[in-house]
């Protein structure tokens, strides 16, 4: 039976849960995640755990924040003028917003406070600072030399 080695193309299903059991992401065999192990396109800590897994095998992997979405950073909590948003935008605490930067990049954040002339926005990823449980199942393995 084939086992995963570095450089193999694999299809997996993946469920990402928070420690309290809430499911953040889940896919199925109809919509697999496809990746080349070792290329770093997925979470490198998960990719390394795929090594030596077989088709049909399931593994639960606990990732620390540094291996997932990083630590929460207070400097990513910013005040943004309400003028940046359309006047009819229905923005309130808890809203997810996107903000265009001068370089043309778009960044996303969560409104955590509303002031008279500005919004306080947390630009951290919603899962920053959290330990995550990945449950991965290998659907198929395509050997790198095939």
PyMOL commands that set and color helices and strands:
alter all, ss='L'
color gray80, all
select helices_A, chain A and resi 29-31+44-50+65-67+74-76+82-84
alter helices_A, ss='H'
color red, helices_A
select strands_A, chain A and resi 9-18+23-26+33-36+58-63+77-81+96-100+106-114+118-122+132-142
alter strands_A, ss='S'
color yellow, strands_A
deselect
rebuild
show_as cartoon
